[in-house]
Amino acid sequence: MENRTARLTLLIDPQKKKAFEQLCSREDVTPSQKVRQFIREYIEANLGPDWKDDVFKKGE
């Protein structure tokens, strides 16, 4: 788990939000946990598992 956090605010259709919350509940995860999982998988799929090394070296 990350040591620091940053807020990401997004707008979503209320019906999709409700469906998403219900699906998360079935998996016994919070919507925030699921979104973090989606983001992590997306980053790793596009940048590889060592993405932190590449991203933070470029920002120096």
Predicted model as a PDB file, atoms N, CA, C, CB and O in Angstrom, pLDDT in the B-factor column:
MODEL        1                                                                  
ATOM      1  N   MET A   1       0.844  -1.184   0.000  1.00 53.00           N  
ATOM      2  CA  MET A   1       0.000   0.000   0.000  1.00 53.00           C  
ATOM      3  C   MET A   1       0.887   1.244   0.000  1.00 53.00           C  
ATOM      4  CB  MET A   1      -0.959   0.000   1.223  1.00 53.00           C  
ATOM      5  O   MET A   1       1.972   1.248   0.580  1.00 53.00           O  
ATOM      6  N   GLU A   2       0.414   2.282  -0.650  1.00 61.00           N  
ATOM      7  CA  GLU A   2       1.163   3.519  -0.760  1.00 61.00           C  
ATOM      8  C   GLU A   2       1.220   4.232   0.582  1.00 61.00           C  
ATOM      9  CB  GLU A   2       0.546   4.426  -1.819  1.00 61.00           C  
ATOM     10  O   GLU A   2       0.318   4.100   1.409  1.00 61.00           O  
ATOM     11  N   ASN A   3       2.291   4.989   0.785  1.00 73.00           N  
ATOM     12  CA  ASN A   3       2.458   5.731   2.029  1.00 73.00           C  
ATOM     13  C   ASN A   3       1.686   7.041   2.030  1.00 73.00           C  
ATOM     14  CB  ASN A   3       3.921   6.006   2.274  1.00 73.00           C  
ATOM     15  O   ASN A   3       1.189   7.476   3.069  1.00 73.00           O  
ATOM     16  N   ARG A   4       1.586   7.669   0.863  1.00 81.00           N  
ATOM     17  CA  ARG A   4       0.900   8.951   0.761  1.00 81.00           C  
ATOM     18  C   ARG A   4      -0.303   8.776  -0.151  1.00 81.00           C  
ATOM     19  CB  ARG A   4       1.853  10.066   0.227  1.00 81.00           C  
ATOM     20  O   ARG A   4      -0.359   7.842  -0.951  1.00 81.00           O  
ATOM     21  N   THR A   5      -1.246   9.664  -0.028  1.00 86.00           N  
ATOM     22  CA  THR A   5      -2.423   9.593  -0.882  1.00 86.00           C  
ATOM     23  C   THR A   5      -2.679  10.946  -1.522  1.00 86.00           C  
ATOM     24  CB  THR A   5      -3.652   9.133  -0.084  1.00 86.00           C  
ATOM     25  O   THR A   5      -2.258  11.984  -1.012  1.00 86.00           O  
ATOM     26  N   ALA A   6      -3.374  10.915  -2.643  1.00 91.00           N  
ATOM     27  CA  ALA A   6      -3.825  12.121  -3.324  1.00 91.00           C  
ATOM     28  C   ALA A   6      -5.279  11.884  -3.708  1.00 91.00           C  
ATOM     29  CB  ALA A   6      -2.932  12.458  -4.586  1.00 91.00           C  
ATOM     30  O   ALA A   6      -5.671  10.752  -3.992  1.00 91.00           O  
ATOM     31  N   ARG A   7      -6.051  12.909  -3.717  1.00 92.00           N  
ATOM     32  CA  ARG A   7      -7.469  12.782  -4.017  1.00 92.00           C  
ATOM     33  C   ARG A   7      -7.703  12.877  -5.514  1.00 92.00           C  
ATOM     34  CB  ARG A   7      -8.274  13.854  -3.282  1.00 92.00           C  
ATOM     35  O   ARG A   7      -7.119  13.720  -6.194  1.00 92.00           O  
ATOM     36  N   LEU A   8      -8.569  11.998  -6.022  1.00 92.00           N  
ATOM     37  CA  LEU A   8      -9.001  12.012  -7.412  1.00 92.00           C  
ATOM     38  C   LEU A   8     -10.524  12.094  -7.393  1.00 92.00           C  
ATOM     39  CB  LEU A   8      -8.488  10.736  -8.204  1.00 92.00           C  
ATOM     40  O   LEU A   8     -11.195  11.177  -6.918  1.00 92.00           O  
ATOM     41  N   THR A   9     -11.059  13.178  -7.904  1.00 94.00           N  
ATOM     42  CA  THR A   9     -12.512  13.369  -7.923  1.00 94.00           C  
ATOM     43  C   THR A   9     -13.004  13.143  -9.338  1.00 94.00           C  
ATOM     44  CB  THR A   9     -12.911  14.794  -7.414  1.00 94.00           C  
ATOM     45  O   THR A   9     -12.428  13.659 -10.296  1.00 94.00           O  
ATOM     46  N   LEU A  10     -14.074  12.367  -9.464  1.00 94.00           N  
ATOM     47  CA  LEU A  10     -14.635  12.136 -10.790  1.00 94.00           C  
ATOM     48  C   LEU A  10     -16.148  12.190 -10.722  1.00 94.00           C  
ATOM     49  CB  LEU A  10     -14.169  10.785 -11.358  1.00 94.00           C  
ATOM     50  O   LEU A  10     -16.754  11.965  -9.674  1.00 94.00           O  
ATOM     51  N   LEU A  11     -16.735  12.489 -11.853  1.00 97.00           N  
ATOM     52  CA  LEU A  11     -18.191  12.533 -11.958  1.00 97.00           C  
ATOM     53  C   LEU A  11     -18.640  11.282 -12.692  1.00 97.00           C  
ATOM     54  CB  LEU A  11     -18.680  13.829 -12.692  1.00 97.00           C  
ATOM     55  O   LEU A  11     -18.026  10.875 -13.677  1.00 97.00           O  
ATOM     56  N   ILE A  12     -19.718  10.675 -12.206  1.00 97.00           N  
ATOM     57  CA  ILE A  12     -20.238   9.453 -12.796  1.00 97.00           C  
ATOM     58  C   ILE A  12     -21.757   9.476 -12.727  1.00 97.00           C  
ATOM     59  CB  ILE A  12     -19.670   8.203 -12.079  1.00 97.00           C  
ATOM     60  O   ILE A  12     -22.342  10.035 -11.800  1.00 97.00           O  
ATOM     61  N   ASP A  13     -22.371   8.874 -13.698  1.00 97.00           N  
ATOM     62  CA  ASP A  13     -23.822   8.749 -13.731  1.00 97.00           C  
ATOM     63  C   ASP A  13     -24.299   8.034 -12.458  1.00 97.00           C  
ATOM     64  CB  ASP A  13     -24.283   7.979 -15.008  1.00 97.00           C  
ATOM     65  O   ASP A  13     -23.721   7.016 -12.077  1.00 97.00           O  
ATOM     66  N   PRO A  14     -25.338   8.550 -11.798  1.00 98.00           N  
ATOM     67  CA  PRO A  14     -25.805   7.933 -10.542  1.00 98.00           C  
ATOM     68  C   PRO A  14     -26.174   6.452 -10.672  1.00 98.00           C  
ATOM     69  CB  PRO A  14     -27.000   8.689 -10.029  1.00 98.00           C  
ATOM     70  O   PRO A  14     -25.949   5.683  -9.737  1.00 98.00           O  
ATOM     71  N   GLN A  15     -26.726   6.048 -11.792  1.00 98.00           N  
ATOM     72  CA  GLN A  15     -27.088   4.637 -11.975  1.00 98.00           C  
ATOM     73  C   GLN A  15     -25.843   3.758 -12.066  1.00 98.00           C  
ATOM     74  CB  GLN A  15     -27.946   4.463 -13.239  1.00 98.00           C  
ATOM     75  O   GLN A  15     -25.814   2.658 -11.515  1.00 98.00           O  
ATOM     76  N   LYS A  16     -24.825   4.241 -12.754  1.00 98.00           N  
ATOM     77  CA  LYS A  16     -23.568   3.491 -12.846  1.00 98.00           C  
ATOM     78  C   LYS A  16     -22.890   3.430 -11.484  1.00 98.00           C  
ATOM     79  CB  LYS A  16     -22.622   4.132 -13.886  1.00 98.00           C  
ATOM     80  O   LYS A  16     -22.316   2.405 -11.119  1.00 98.00           O  
ATOM     81  N   LYS A  17     -22.956   4.524 -10.733  1.00 97.00           N  
ATOM     82  CA  LYS A  17     -22.365   4.541  -9.389  1.00 97.00           C  
ATOM     83  C   LYS A  17     -23.028   3.496  -8.507  1.00 97.00           C  
ATOM     84  CB  LYS A  17     -22.497   5.938  -8.749  1.00 97.00           C  
ATOM     85  O   LYS A  17     -22.345   2.751  -7.803  1.00 97.00           O  
ATOM     86  N   LYS A  18     -24.337   3.438  -8.539  1.00 98.00           N  
ATOM     87  CA  LYS A  18     -25.068   2.473  -7.720  1.00 98.00           C  
ATOM     88  C   LYS A  18     -24.707   1.040  -8.122  1.00 98.00           C  
ATOM     89  CB  LYS A  18     -26.588   2.698  -7.849  1.00 98.00           C  
ATOM     90  O   LYS A  18     -24.468   0.194  -7.259  1.00 98.00           O  
ATOM     91  N   ALA A  19     -24.667   0.768  -9.422  1.00 98.00           N  
ATOM     92  CA  ALA A  19     -24.316  -0.572  -9.905  1.00 98.00           C  
ATOM     93  C   ALA A  19     -22.887  -0.920  -9.487  1.00 98.00           C  
ATOM     94  CB  ALA A  19     -24.465  -0.658 -11.451  1.00 98.00           C  
ATOM     95  O   ALA A  19     -22.623  -2.043  -9.057  1.00 98.00           O  
ATOM     96  N   PHE A  20     -21.973   0.032  -9.609  1.00 98.00           N  
ATOM     97  CA  PHE A  20     -20.580  -0.187  -9.230  1.00 98.00           C  
ATOM     98  C   PHE A  20     -20.477  -0.495  -7.737  1.00 98.00           C  
ATOM     99  CB  PHE A  20     -19.723   1.043  -9.584  1.00 98.00           C  
ATOM    100  O   PHE A  20     -19.763  -1.419  -7.345  1.00 98.00           O  
ATOM    101  N   GLU A  21     -21.172   0.257  -6.916  1.00 98.00           N  
ATOM    102  CA  GLU A  21     -21.156   0.033  -5.476  1.00 98.00           C  
ATOM    103  C   GLU A  21     -21.702  -1.351  -5.127  1.00 98.00           C  
ATOM    104  CB  GLU A  21     -21.969   1.116  -4.762  1.00 98.00           C  
ATOM    105  O   GLU A  21     -21.173  -2.023  -4.241  1.00 98.00           O  
ATOM    106  N   GLN A  22     -22.752  -1.776  -5.816  1.00 98.00           N  
ATOM    107  CA  GLN A  22     -23.325  -3.104  -5.568  1.00 98.00           C  
ATOM    108  C   GLN A  22     -22.337  -4.206  -5.947  1.00 98.00           C  
ATOM    109  CB  GLN A  22     -24.637  -3.279  -6.353  1.00 98.00           C  
ATOM    110  O   GLN A  22     -22.184  -5.188  -5.221  1.00 98.00           O  
ATOM    111  N   LEU A  23     -21.669  -4.037  -7.087  1.00 98.00           N  
ATOM    112  CA  LEU A  23     -20.687  -5.029  -7.515  1.00 98.00           C  
ATOM    113  C   LEU A  23     -19.509  -5.089  -6.549  1.00 98.00           C  
ATOM    114  CB  LEU A  23     -20.192  -4.714  -8.926  1.00 98.00           C  
ATOM    115  O   LEU A  23     -19.020  -6.173  -6.230  1.00 98.00           O  
ATOM    116  N   CYS A  24     -19.057  -3.938  -6.087  1.00 98.00           N  
ATOM    117  CA  CYS A  24     -17.961  -3.904  -5.118  1.00 98.00           C  
ATOM    118  C   CYS A  24     -18.373  -4.613  -3.829  1.00 98.00           C  
ATOM    119  CB  CYS A  24     -17.542  -2.446  -4.821  1.00 98.00           C  
ATOM    120  O   CYS A  24     -17.587  -5.355  -3.240  1.00 98.00           O  
ATOM    121  N   SER A  25     -19.594  -4.382  -3.404  1.00 98.00           N  
ATOM    122  CA  SER A  25     -20.095  -5.009  -2.191  1.00 98.00           C  
ATOM    123  C   SER A  25     -20.078  -6.537  -2.320  1.00 98.00           C  
ATOM    124  CB  SER A  25     -21.515  -4.513  -1.884  1.00 98.00           C  
ATOM    125  O   SER A  25     -19.750  -7.240  -1.364  1.00 98.00           O  
ATOM    126  N   ARG A  26     -20.427  -7.036  -3.486  1.00 98.00           N  
ATOM    127  CA  ARG A  26     -20.399  -8.490  -3.724  1.00 98.00           C  
ATOM    128  C   ARG A  26     -19.001  -9.059  -3.568  1.00 98.00           C  
ATOM    129  CB  ARG A  26     -20.928  -8.811  -5.119  1.00 98.00           C  
ATOM    130  O   ARG A  26     -18.830 -10.205  -3.150  1.00 98.00           O  
ATOM    131  N   GLU A  27     -17.995  -8.248  -3.907  1.00 97.00           N  
ATOM    132  CA  GLU A  27     -16.598  -8.682  -3.801  1.00 97.00           C  
ATOM    133  C   GLU A  27     -15.999  -8.334  -2.437  1.00 97.00           C  
ATOM    134  CB  GLU A  27     -15.762  -8.043  -4.912  1.00 97.00           C  
ATOM    135  O   GLU A  27     -14.834  -8.631  -2.173  1.00 97.00           O  
ATOM    136  N   ASP A  28     -16.791  -7.711  -1.582  1.00 98.00           N  
ATOM    137  CA  ASP A  28     -16.349  -7.292  -0.251  1.00 98.00           C  
ATOM    138  C   ASP A  28     -15.158  -6.338  -0.324  1.00 98.00           C  
ATOM    139  CB  ASP A  28     -15.984  -8.513   0.591  1.00 98.00           C  
ATOM    140  O   ASP A  28     -14.205  -6.449   0.447  1.00 98.00           O  
ATOM    141  N   VAL A  29     -15.236  -5.398  -1.268  1.00 98.00           N  
ATOM    142  CA  VAL A  29     -14.236  -4.335  -1.381  1.00 98.00           C  
ATOM    143  C   VAL A  29     -14.971  -3.006  -1.455  1.00 98.00           C  
ATOM    144  CB  VAL A  29     -13.312  -4.540  -2.634  1.00 98.00           C  
ATOM    145  O   VAL A  29     -16.142  -2.952  -1.833  1.00 98.00           O  
ATOM    146  N   THR A  30     -14.283  -1.949  -1.095  1.00 97.00           N  
ATOM    147  CA  THR A  30     -14.892  -0.627  -1.215  1.00 97.00           C  
ATOM    148  C   THR A  30     -14.704  -0.144  -2.657  1.00 97.00           C  
ATOM    149  CB  THR A  30     -14.261   0.388  -0.188  1.00 97.00           C  
ATOM    150  O   THR A  30     -13.809  -0.612  -3.361  1.00 97.00           O  
ATOM    151  N   PRO A  31     -15.541   0.783  -3.085  1.00 96.00           N  
ATOM    152  CA  PRO A  31     -15.337   1.358  -4.422  1.00 96.00           C  
ATOM    153  C   PRO A  31     -13.942   1.973  -4.573  1.00 96.00           C  
ATOM    154  CB  PRO A  31     -16.404   2.422  -4.705  1.00 96.00           C  
ATOM    155  O   PRO A  31     -13.341   1.871  -5.642  1.00 96.00           O  
ATOM    156  N   SER A  32     -13.424   2.601  -3.530  1.00 95.00           N  
ATOM    157  CA  SER A  32     -12.082   3.182  -3.598  1.00 95.00           C  
ATOM    158  C   SER A  32     -11.021   2.109  -3.815  1.00 95.00           C  
ATOM    159  CB  SER A  32     -11.777   3.965  -2.320  1.00 95.00           C  
ATOM    160  O   SER A  32     -10.093   2.307  -4.599  1.00 95.00           O  
ATOM    161  N   GLN A  33     -11.148   0.986  -3.136  1.00 95.00           N  
ATOM    162  CA  GLN A  33     -10.197  -0.103  -3.318  1.00 95.00           C  
ATOM    163  C   GLN A  33     -10.227  -0.606  -4.762  1.00 95.00           C  
ATOM    164  CB  GLN A  33     -10.505  -1.253  -2.343  1.00 95.00           C  
ATOM    165  O   GLN A  33      -9.183  -0.871  -5.358  1.00 95.00           O  
ATOM    166  N   LYS A  34     -11.430  -0.734  -5.315  1.00 97.00           N  
ATOM    167  CA  LYS A  34     -11.569  -1.250  -6.678  1.00 97.00           C  
ATOM    168  C   LYS A  34     -10.996  -0.263  -7.692  1.00 97.00           C  
ATOM    169  CB  LYS A  34     -13.047  -1.539  -6.996  1.00 97.00           C  
ATOM    170  O   LYS A  34     -10.328  -0.673  -8.642  1.00 97.00           O  
ATOM    171  N   VAL A  35     -11.244   1.016  -7.505  1.00 96.00           N  
ATOM    172  CA  VAL A  35     -10.702   2.030  -8.417  1.00 96.00           C  
ATOM    173  C   VAL A  35      -9.174   2.024  -8.350  1.00 96.00           C  
ATOM    174  CB  VAL A  35     -11.258   3.444  -8.066  1.00 96.00           C  
ATOM    175  O   VAL A  35      -8.506   2.105  -9.381  1.00 96.00           O  
ATOM    176  N   ARG A  36      -8.614   1.926  -7.123  1.00 94.00           N  
ATOM    177  CA  ARG A  36      -7.159   1.852  -7.003  1.00 94.00           C  
ATOM    178  C   ARG A  36      -6.616   0.623  -7.723  1.00 94.00           C  
ATOM    179  CB  ARG A  36      -6.744   1.826  -5.526  1.00 94.00           C  
ATOM    180  O   ARG A  36      -5.560   0.690  -8.354  1.00 94.00           O  
ATOM    181  N   GLN A  37      -7.330  -0.499  -7.635  1.00 95.00           N  
ATOM    182  CA  GLN A  37      -6.919  -1.717  -8.344  1.00 95.00           C  
ATOM    183  C   GLN A  37      -6.938  -1.488  -9.854  1.00 95.00           C  
ATOM    184  CB  GLN A  37      -7.842  -2.903  -7.971  1.00 95.00           C  
ATOM    185  O   GLN A  37      -5.987  -1.846 -10.549  1.00 95.00           O  
ATOM    186  N   PHE A  38      -8.024  -0.889 -10.367  1.00 96.00           N  
ATOM    187  CA  PHE A  38      -8.119  -0.603 -11.804  1.00 96.00           C  
ATOM    188  C   PHE A  38      -6.953   0.277 -12.261  1.00 96.00           C  
ATOM    189  CB  PHE A  38      -9.464   0.086 -12.130  1.00 96.00           C  
ATOM    190  O   PHE A  38      -6.334   0.014 -13.293  1.00 96.00           O  
ATOM    191  N   ILE A  39      -6.662   1.315 -11.490  1.00 94.00           N  
ATOM    192  CA  ILE A  39      -5.593   2.238 -11.855  1.00 94.00           C  
ATOM    193  C   ILE A  39      -4.241   1.527 -11.843  1.00 94.00           C  
ATOM    194  CB  ILE A  39      -5.571   3.441 -10.898  1.00 94.00           C  
ATOM    195  O   ILE A  39      -3.443   1.686 -12.767  1.00 94.00           O  
ATOM    196  N   ARG A  40      -3.987   0.743 -10.793  1.00 92.00           N  
ATOM    197  CA  ARG A  40      -2.724   0.002 -10.690  1.00 92.00           C  
ATOM    198  C   ARG A  40      -2.552  -0.955 -11.878  1.00 92.00           C  
ATOM    199  CB  ARG A  40      -2.672  -0.787  -9.359  1.00 92.00           C  
ATOM    200  O   ARG A  40      -1.479  -1.016 -12.478  1.00 92.00           O  
ATOM    201  N   GLU A  41      -3.610  -1.697 -12.212  1.00 93.00           N  
ATOM    202  CA  GLU A  41      -3.541  -2.637 -13.332  1.00 93.00           C  
ATOM    203  C   GLU A  41      -3.333  -1.914 -14.662  1.00 93.00           C  
ATOM    204  CB  GLU A  41      -4.814  -3.479 -13.393  1.00 93.00           C  
ATOM    205  O   GLU A  41      -2.586  -2.389 -15.518  1.00 93.00           O  
ATOM    206  N   TYR A  42      -3.984  -0.778 -14.834  1.00 95.00           N  
ATOM    207  CA  TYR A  42      -3.842   0.007 -16.064  1.00 95.00           C  
ATOM    208  C   TYR A  42      -2.413   0.519 -16.225  1.00 95.00           C  
ATOM    209  CB  TYR A  42      -4.826   1.188 -16.063  1.00 95.00           C  
ATOM    210  O   TYR A  42      -1.822   0.416 -17.300  1.00 95.00           O  
ATOM    211  N   ILE A  43      -1.869   1.069 -15.146  1.00 92.00           N  
ATOM    212  CA  ILE A  43      -0.500   1.578 -15.187  1.00 92.00           C  
ATOM    213  C   ILE A  43       0.480   0.445 -15.494  1.00 92.00           C  
ATOM    214  CB  ILE A  43      -0.134   2.258 -13.850  1.00 92.00           C  
ATOM    215  O   ILE A  43       1.340   0.585 -16.363  1.00 92.00           O  
ATOM    216  N   GLU A  44       0.350  -0.672 -14.785  1.00 91.00           N  
ATOM    217  CA  GLU A  44       1.276  -1.789 -15.001  1.00 91.00           C  
ATOM    218  C   GLU A  44       1.136  -2.389 -16.390  1.00 91.00           C  
ATOM    219  CB  GLU A  44       1.050  -2.865 -13.957  1.00 91.00           C  
ATOM    220  O   GLU A  44       2.127  -2.834 -16.969  1.00 91.00           O  
ATOM    221  N   ALA A  45      -0.074  -2.412 -16.936  1.00 93.00           N  
ATOM    222  CA  ALA A  45      -0.278  -2.942 -18.283  1.00 93.00           C  
ATOM    223  C   ALA A  45       0.380  -2.056 -19.336  1.00 93.00           C  
ATOM    224  CB  ALA A  45      -1.770  -3.081 -18.576  1.00 93.00           C  
ATOM    225  O   ALA A  45       0.837  -2.541 -20.371  1.00 93.00           O  
ATOM    226  N   ASN A  46       0.422  -0.760 -19.064  1.00 91.00           N  
ATOM    227  CA  ASN A  46       0.964   0.180 -20.041  1.00 91.00           C  
ATOM    228  C   ASN A  46       2.418   0.556 -19.818  1.00 91.00           C  
ATOM    229  CB  ASN A  46       0.150   1.408 -20.038  1.00 91.00           C  
ATOM    230  O   ASN A  46       3.132   0.873 -20.770  1.00 91.00           O  
ATOM    231  N   LEU A  47       2.865   0.523 -18.561  1.00 89.00           N  
ATOM    232  CA  LEU A  47       4.225   0.945 -18.253  1.00 89.00           C  
ATOM    233  C   LEU A  47       5.087  -0.177 -17.680  1.00 89.00           C  
ATOM    234  CB  LEU A  47       4.188   2.091 -17.286  1.00 89.00           C  
ATOM    235  O   LEU A  47       6.301  -0.016 -17.554  1.00 89.00           O  
ATOM    236  N   GLY A  48       4.485  -1.300 -17.336  1.00 88.00           N  
ATOM    237  CA  GLY A  48       5.218  -2.421 -16.762  1.00 88.00           C  
ATOM    238  C   GLY A  48       5.262  -2.354 -15.250  1.00 88.00           C  
ATOM    239  O   GLY A  48       4.927  -1.330 -14.653  1.00 88.00           O  
ATOM    240  N   PRO A  49       5.680  -3.459 -14.629  1.00 84.00           N  
ATOM    241  CA  PRO A  49       5.681  -3.523 -13.161  1.00 84.00           C  
ATOM    242  C   PRO A  49       6.697  -2.599 -12.494  1.00 84.00           C  
ATOM    243  CB  PRO A  49       5.948  -4.928 -12.727  1.00 84.00           C  
ATOM    244  O   PRO A  49       6.562  -2.292 -11.309  1.00 84.00           O  
ATOM    245  N   ASP A  50       7.699  -2.157 -13.228  1.00 85.00           N  
ATOM    246  CA  ASP A  50       8.697  -1.248 -12.663  1.00 85.00           C  
ATOM    247  C   ASP A  50       8.400   0.210 -12.995  1.00 85.00           C  
ATOM    248  CB  ASP A  50      10.080  -1.615 -13.167  1.00 85.00           C  
ATOM    249  O   ASP A  50       9.316   1.026 -13.088  1.00 85.00           O  
ATOM    250  N   TRP A  51       7.142   0.532 -13.172  1.00 83.00           N  
ATOM    251  CA  TRP A  51       6.740   1.870 -13.601  1.00 83.00           C  
ATOM    252  C   TRP A  51       7.209   2.965 -12.652  1.00 83.00           C  
ATOM    253  CB  TRP A  51       5.245   1.933 -13.736  1.00 83.00           C  
ATOM    254  O   TRP A  51       7.508   4.072 -13.099  1.00 83.00           O  
ATOM    255  N   LYS A  52       7.279   2.687 -11.363  1.00 80.00           N  
ATOM    256  CA  LYS A  52       7.678   3.722 -10.396  1.00 80.00           C  
ATOM    257  C   LYS A  52       9.095   4.210 -10.674  1.00 80.00           C  
ATOM    258  CB  LYS A  52       7.582   3.182  -8.955  1.00 80.00           C  
ATOM    259  O   LYS A  52       9.379   5.405 -10.592  1.00 80.00           O  
ATOM    260  N   ASP A  53       9.985   3.265 -11.006  1.00 79.00           N  
ATOM    261  CA  ASP A  53      11.362   3.651 -11.311  1.00 79.00           C  
ATOM    262  C   ASP A  53      11.399   4.628 -12.472  1.00 79.00           C  
ATOM    263  CB  ASP A  53      12.212   2.416 -11.631  1.00 79.00           C  
ATOM    264  O   ASP A  53      12.089   5.645 -12.409  1.00 79.00           O  
ATOM    265  N   ASP A  54      10.656   4.325 -13.539  1.00 74.00           N  
ATOM    266  CA  ASP A  54      10.645   5.180 -14.727  1.00 74.00           C  
ATOM    267  C   ASP A  54       9.986   6.532 -14.458  1.00 74.00           C  
ATOM    268  CB  ASP A  54       9.925   4.478 -15.866  1.00 74.00           C  
ATOM    269  O   ASP A  54      10.510   7.571 -14.858  1.00 74.00           O  
ATOM    270  N   VAL A  55       8.865   6.516 -13.796  1.00 75.00           N  
ATOM    271  CA  VAL A  55       8.114   7.757 -13.558  1.00 75.00           C  
ATOM    272  C   VAL A  55       8.885   8.692 -12.637  1.00 75.00           C  
ATOM    273  CB  VAL A  55       6.735   7.447 -12.954  1.00 75.00           C  
ATOM    274  O   VAL A  55       8.979   9.887 -12.919  1.00 75.00           O  
ATOM    275  N   PHE A  56       9.438   8.177 -11.544  1.00 76.00           N  
ATOM    276  CA  PHE A  56      10.097   9.044 -10.582  1.00 76.00           C  
ATOM    277  C   PHE A  56      11.480   9.481 -11.041  1.00 76.00           C  
ATOM    278  CB  PHE A  56      10.201   8.347  -9.257  1.00 76.00           C  
ATOM    279  O   PHE A  56      11.946  10.538 -10.615  1.00 76.00           O  
ATOM    280  N   LYS A  57      12.145   8.727 -11.877  1.00 73.00           N  
ATOM    281  CA  LYS A  57      13.435   9.158 -12.409  1.00 73.00           C  
ATOM    282  C   LYS A  57      13.246  10.314 -13.383  1.00 73.00           C  
ATOM    283  CB  LYS A  57      14.156   7.987 -13.102  1.00 73.00           C  
ATOM    284  O   LYS A  57      14.078  11.219 -13.438  1.00 73.00           O  
ATOM    285  N   LYS A  58      12.149  10.291 -14.157  1.00 61.00           N  
ATOM    286  CA  LYS A  58      11.870  11.355 -15.127  1.00 61.00           C  
ATOM    287  C   LYS A  58      11.515  12.653 -14.427  1.00 61.00           C  
ATOM    288  CB  LYS A  58      10.737  10.943 -16.065  1.00 61.00           C  
ATOM    289  O   LYS A  58      11.770  13.735 -14.955  1.00 61.00           O  
ATOM    290  N   GLY A  59      10.925  12.555 -13.233  1.00 52.00           N  
ATOM    291  CA  GLY A  59      10.481  13.741 -12.513  1.00 52.00           C  
ATOM    292  C   GLY A  59      11.569  14.445 -11.741  1.00 52.00           C  
ATOM    293  O   GLY A  59      11.322  15.500 -11.157  1.00 52.00           O  
ATOM    294  N   GLU A  60      12.784  13.884 -11.721  1.00 54.00           N  
ATOM    295  CA  GLU A  60      13.867  14.487 -10.950  1.00 54.00           C  
ATOM    296  C   GLU A  60      14.373  15.767 -11.570  1.00 54.00           C  
ATOM    297  CB  GLU A  60      15.001  13.519 -10.806  1.00 54.00           C  
ATOM    298  O   GLU A  60      15.288  16.393 -11.034  1.00 54.00           O  
TER     299      GLU A  60                                                      
ENDMDL                                                                          
END                                                                             
